[in-house]
Amino acid sequence: MGKSMILYDLNDKTPAEKTSILRELYGYNDKSCNGRYNYQRPGLVSGIVHQRKTKTALIVADKDAEDVVKILKKLGIKPALIKLKS
């Protein structure tokens, strides 16, 4: 099965927008009741097998690449898709 690398840029976003986008994309740990309870909030790519190589690079299977690109476009991010050789 082939793999694809998806690159995206967050430089034009404010720090609050970056945090919001990354939380929505990857999920986050939510603590409640003064830290007594921890909840893992899933992100949009949590159901997709992926490797996060850097802050702005993902490696996914070719079959999932278009889904991730659509998710990024919905978040207002312009991604670049690169097919990797096996």
Summary of the structure (lengths in Angstrom):
residues: 86
radius of gyration: 14.3
end to end distance: 8.0
largest distance: 48.1
contacts: 201
relative contact order: 0.31
helix: 29%
strand: 37%
